[in-house]
Amino acid sequence: MRAHVGDQLVVESPANGATRRDGEIVGLHHEDGTPPYDVHWSDTDEVTLVFPGPDARIRHLEHGTGGSPDPVSPDVGSRPSSDEARQRTGAGFDTPPPEGASHAGDIGHRVAAERRRQGLTRAETARRAKMAPQYLAYLEERSADPSLASLIRLAAALGTSVAALRGSGIDLPPGRGQALLDPQLRDLSPDECRARLSTHGLGRVAVSTPGGPAVVPVNYEVVDDAIVFRTAPNSAPAAAVGTDVAFEVDHVDEAMSQGWSVLAVGPARAVTEPEAVRRLADHAHSKPWAGGERELWVSIRPTQLTGRRISPSDRSGH
């Protein structure tokens, strides 16, 4: 039995031939169109991995004849056009998830976030993972429970692990993977440091408080080469105002045993001018992750900007 994305899988009762279930094929696991398939069932609105049995048939549209769908064809005689397949596999994708959907949608969020972090399009990621772009769209946008095979291919395509996509290490510190056999540590230029700071993100500010030194995570923005964050008066991050502070951002890619860190050092001040405060609030990418009333904007103007990166050695023979 062969199929293409966009075909309809019909499972019939062997006893009386009555239709028992049908769904759209949204993902193929073999390039030649042989089973298994990822099927979007019309009765439950779920996507599951299916190994069609003897009671399964594939429906496909005859093109250019105006004919009706073939209800019993075991093989596909003609491939639906890309537009038709896109319309058919997209049917129902914008409906709300089923009642009581689980946290399986978290996997889609993690896949989309990692894909965007690496600058990959959905089409390129689907090609690498050998799955239909329509199925990847479904996974990213809906509460879905992908098969282990799909997760393994996605993890390989994104250079990460199945555990990471499932979020199983969310309560563990980063850096628990194995170090490179022959790592190279090199300094980052100021421009490379600015590129990694990007426009916004999550970093840590080191301050001196009445209770002693403290390092506090804050979500930050980069505005006119200054690092700004929002906090509450009398909080630990607010102790940065009027002092020289250190601000650090890093990223560890445990799957590749690589990483980088950027350190900014400079004076911090409170932003009090109404127009400047309004501008920061209007252009902020996110509310503070910690929530609550955090209306004090703090700006750090770096006087030192340094960074380092760990990567594989480029020496020959390694």
C-alpha positions as CSV (number, residue, x, y, z in Angstrom):
1,M,0.0,0.0,0.0
2,R,1.5,3.3,-1.1
3,A,0.3,6.8,-0.3
4,H,1.1,10.5,-0.7
5,V,0.5,13.4,1.7
6,G,-3.1,14.5,1.3
7,D,-4.5,11.1,0.6
8,Q,-7.4,9.8,2.8
9,L,-6.9,6.6,4.8
10,V,-10.2,4.6,5.2
11,V,-10.3,1.8,7.7
12,E,-13.3,-0.5,7.1
13,S,-14.8,-3.3,9.2
14,P,-13.9,-6.7,7.7
15,A,-17.3,-8.0,8.7
16,N,-19.6,-5.9,6.7
17,G,-17.4,-3.4,4.8
18,A,-18.9,-0.4,6.6
19,T,-16.6,2.5,7.1
20,R,-15.2,2.5,10.6
21,R,-12.8,5.4,10.5
22,D,-11.1,7.8,8.1
23,G,-8.5,10.5,8.2
24,E,-6.0,12.6,6.2
25,I,-2.4,11.3,5.7
26,V,-0.2,14.3,6.9
27,G,3.2,12.6,7.2
28,L,5.1,9.8,5.5
29,H,7.9,7.8,7.2
30,H,9.3,6.3,4.0
31,E,10.1,8.2,0.9
32,D,8.5,5.6,-1.4
33,G,5.1,6.2,0.3
34,T,4.9,2.8,2.1
35,P,3.6,2.6,5.7
36,P,3.7,3.7,8.4
37,Y,1.8,7.0,8.0
38,D,1.0,9.9,10.3
39,V,-2.8,10.2,10.0
40,H,-5.0,13.2,11.1
41,W,-8.2,11.4,12.1
42,S,-11.5,13.2,11.4
43,D,-13.4,11.8,14.3
44,T,-10.9,12.6,17.1
45,D,-8.9,15.4,15.5
46,E,-5.7,13.7,16.6
47,V,-2.6,12.8,14.6
48,T,-1.3,9.2,15.2
49,L,1.2,6.8,13.7
50,V,-0.6,4.2,11.7
51,F,0.5,0.8,10.2
52,P,-2.5,0.1,7.9
53,G,-3.9,-3.4,8.1
54,P,-5.8,-5.5,5.5
55,D,-9.0,-3.6,6.3
56,A,-7.4,-0.2,5.3
57,R,-7.8,1.5,1.9
58,I,-6.5,4.7,0.4
59,R,-8.8,7.2,-1.3
60,H,-7.3,9.6,-3.8
61,L,-8.7,12.0,-6.3
62,E,-8.6,11.4,-10.1
63,H,-7.3,14.6,-11.7
64,G,-8.6,16.1,-14.8
65,T,-11.6,13.8,-15.1
66,G,-13.9,15.3,-12.6
67,G,-14.4,11.8,-11.3
68,S,-15.2,10.8,-7.7
69,P,-12.7,9.5,-5.2
70,D,-11.6,5.9,-5.6
71,P,-12.8,4.2,-2.4
72,V,-10.8,1.0,-2.7
73,S,-7.5,1.6,-4.5
74,P,-4.7,-0.1,-2.7
75,D,-2.1,2.0,-4.5
76,V,-2.2,5.6,-5.5
77,G,-2.4,6.1,-9.2
78,S,-2.0,9.9,-9.3
79,R,-0.5,12.3,-6.8
80,P,-2.6,15.3,-5.7
81,S,-1.4,18.6,-6.8
82,S,0.6,20.6,-4.2
83,D,-2.2,23.1,-3.8
84,E,-4.8,20.4,-3.4
85,A,-2.7,18.5,-0.9
86,R,-2.1,21.7,1.1
87,Q,-5.8,22.4,1.2
88,R,-6.7,18.9,2.1
89,T,-4.1,18.4,4.8
90,G,-4.8,21.9,6.1
91,A,-8.5,21.1,6.7
92,G,-9.3,21.4,10.3
93,F,-5.9,22.6,11.4
94,D,-7.2,25.9,12.6
95,T,-9.9,24.4,14.9
96,P,-9.3,24.3,18.6
97,P,-7.6,21.3,20.2
98,P,-9.7,18.6,21.7
99,E,-11.2,19.1,25.1
100,G,-8.8,18.1,27.9
101,A,-5.7,18.2,25.6
102,S,-2.5,17.3,27.5
103,H,0.8,19.1,27.7
104,A,1.8,17.4,24.4
105,G,1.6,20.9,22.8
106,D,4.7,21.8,24.8
107,I,6.7,19.7,22.4
108,G,5.5,21.8,19.5
109,H,6.5,25.0,21.3
110,R,10.0,23.6,21.9
111,V,10.4,22.4,18.3
112,A,9.3,25.9,17.0
113,A,11.5,27.8,19.4
114,E,14.6,25.7,18.5
115,R,13.9,25.9,14.8
116,R,13.6,29.7,15.0
117,R,16.7,30.0,17.2
118,Q,18.7,28.2,14.5
119,G,17.2,30.3,11.7
120,L,15.5,27.4,10.0
121,T,12.4,27.6,8.0
122,R,9.6,25.1,8.6
123,A,10.1,23.7,5.1
124,E,13.8,23.1,5.7
125,T,13.2,21.5,9.1
126,A,10.6,19.2,7.6
127,R,12.9,18.3,4.8
128,R,15.7,17.4,7.2
129,A,13.3,15.4,9.4
130,K,11.8,13.7,6.3
131,M,8.3,14.6,7.2
132,A,5.5,16.6,5.6
133,P,5.6,20.4,6.2
134,Q,1.9,20.2,6.9
135,Y,2.5,17.7,9.8
136,L,5.3,19.9,11.2
137,A,2.9,22.9,11.1
138,Y,0.3,20.8,12.9
139,L,2.8,19.8,15.5
140,E,3.9,23.3,16.2
141,E,0.5,24.9,16.2
142,R,-1.7,22.3,17.9
143,S,-1.7,20.0,20.9
144,A,-0.3,16.8,19.3
145,D,1.3,13.6,20.5
146,P,4.0,12.8,17.9
147,S,5.4,9.3,17.6
148,L,8.8,8.4,18.9
149,A,10.0,8.0,15.4
150,S,8.9,11.5,14.5
151,L,10.6,12.9,17.6
152,I,13.9,11.1,16.8
153,R,14.0,12.5,13.3
154,L,13.1,16.1,14.6
155,A,15.8,15.9,17.2
156,A,18.3,14.8,14.6
157,A,17.2,17.6,12.2
158,L,17.6,20.2,15.0
159,G,20.8,18.9,16.5
160,T,19.2,18.2,19.9
161,S,17.8,15.3,21.8
162,V,14.3,13.7,22.2
163,A,14.6,14.4,26.0
164,A,15.2,18.1,25.3
165,L,12.1,18.3,23.0
166,R,10.1,16.6,25.7
167,G,11.4,19.1,28.3
168,S,12.5,16.3,30.6
169,G,15.6,18.3,31.7
170,I,13.8,21.5,32.5
171,D,14.5,21.1,36.3
172,L,18.2,20.2,35.7
173,P,21.1,22.7,35.3
174,P,22.6,23.0,31.8
175,G,26.0,21.6,31.1
176,R,25.5,18.0,32.2
177,G,26.4,16.7,28.8
178,Q,29.9,15.4,27.9
179,A,32.6,17.9,27.0
180,L,34.3,17.8,23.6
181,L,37.3,15.5,23.2
182,D,39.4,18.4,21.9
183,P,37.6,21.7,22.6
184,Q,38.8,25.1,21.5
185,L,38.2,28.2,23.6
186,R,38.4,31.5,21.8
187,D,37.6,35.1,22.5
188,L,34.7,36.8,20.8
189,S,35.1,40.2,19.2
190,P,32.8,43.1,20.4
191,D,30.7,42.7,17.3
192,E,30.3,39.0,17.9
193,C,29.3,39.8,21.5
194,R,26.7,42.2,20.3
195,A,25.4,39.7,17.8
196,R,24.9,37.1,20.6
197,L,23.2,39.7,22.9
198,S,20.8,40.2,20.0
199,T,17.8,42.5,20.6
200,H,16.5,40.8,23.8
201,G,16.8,37.7,25.8
202,L,17.3,36.3,29.3
203,G,20.5,37.2,31.3
204,R,21.9,37.6,34.8
205,V,22.9,40.7,36.6
206,A,25.4,40.6,39.5
207,V,24.8,43.2,42.2
208,S,25.8,43.9,45.8
209,T,22.8,44.0,48.2
210,P,22.5,44.6,52.0
211,G,22.4,40.9,52.4
212,G,25.5,40.3,50.3
213,P,26.4,39.6,46.6
214,A,23.5,38.4,44.5
215,V,23.1,37.1,40.9
216,V,19.6,37.6,39.5
217,P,18.1,36.5,36.2
218,V,16.2,39.2,34.3
219,N,14.8,39.4,30.8
220,Y,16.5,42.3,29.0
221,E,16.2,44.5,25.9
222,V,19.1,46.1,24.0
223,V,18.3,49.7,23.1
224,D,20.8,52.1,21.6
225,D,23.7,49.8,22.7
226,A,22.5,49.8,26.3
227,I,21.2,46.8,28.2
228,V,17.9,47.6,29.9
229,F,15.6,45.5,32.1
230,R,12.5,46.1,34.2
231,T,12.3,45.4,37.9
232,A,10.6,46.5,41.1
233,P,11.9,49.2,43.5
234,N,13.7,47.7,46.5
235,S,14.2,44.4,44.7
236,A,17.7,42.8,44.4
237,P,18.1,43.8,40.7
238,A,17.2,47.4,41.7
239,A,20.4,47.5,43.8
240,A,22.3,47.8,40.5
241,V,21.2,51.5,40.2
242,G,24.1,53.9,40.9
243,T,26.8,51.2,40.8
244,D,29.0,49.4,38.4
245,V,27.6,46.0,37.7
246,A,28.3,42.8,35.7
247,F,25.7,41.4,33.3
248,E,26.1,38.0,31.7
249,V,24.4,36.1,28.9
250,D,25.3,32.5,27.8
251,H,24.1,29.5,25.9
252,V,25.0,25.9,26.1
253,D,24.3,23.5,23.3
254,E,24.6,20.1,25.1
255,A,23.8,18.1,22.0
256,M,26.8,19.5,20.3
257,S,28.9,20.1,23.5
258,Q,29.4,23.7,22.5
259,G,28.6,27.1,24.1
260,W,29.4,30.7,24.5
261,S,29.1,33.5,27.1
262,V,29.1,37.3,26.9
263,L,30.0,39.6,29.9
264,A,29.1,43.3,29.9
265,V,30.4,45.5,32.7
266,G,29.4,49.1,33.2
267,P,27.4,51.7,35.3
268,A,23.7,51.2,35.9
269,R,21.2,54.0,36.2
270,A,17.4,54.3,36.6
271,V,15.5,55.4,33.6
272,T,13.1,58.1,34.9
273,E,12.4,60.4,31.9
274,P,8.7,59.9,31.0
275,E,9.3,59.8,27.3
276,A,12.2,57.3,27.6
277,V,10.1,55.1,29.9
278,R,7.2,55.1,27.5
279,R,9.4,54.2,24.6
280,L,10.9,51.3,26.5
281,A,7.5,50.0,27.6
282,D,6.1,50.3,24.1
283,H,9.0,48.4,22.4
284,A,9.5,45.7,25.1
285,H,9.4,42.2,23.6
286,S,7.9,40.7,26.8
287,K,6.6,41.4,30.2
288,P,8.9,40.4,33.0
289,W,8.9,36.7,33.3
290,A,8.6,36.9,37.1
291,G,5.3,38.8,36.8
292,G,4.1,41.4,39.3
293,E,4.4,45.1,39.3
294,R,7.9,45.8,37.9
295,E,7.9,49.3,36.5
296,L,11.4,50.4,37.3
297,W,13.6,50.4,34.2
298,V,17.4,50.0,34.7
299,S,19.9,50.8,32.0
300,I,23.4,49.4,31.9
301,R,25.8,51.2,29.5
302,P,28.7,48.7,28.9
303,T,32.2,50.0,29.3
304,Q,33.6,46.5,28.8
305,L,32.1,43.9,26.5
306,T,33.9,40.5,26.3
307,G,33.0,37.0,25.4
308,R,34.2,33.5,24.8
309,R,33.1,30.5,22.8
310,I,33.8,26.8,23.2
311,S,33.8,24.9,19.9
312,P,35.6,21.9,18.3
313,S,39.3,22.3,17.6
314,D,40.0,23.2,14.0
315,R,43.4,21.5,14.1
316,S,43.9,18.9,11.4
317,G,43.5,15.3,12.5
318,H,40.8,16.1,15.1
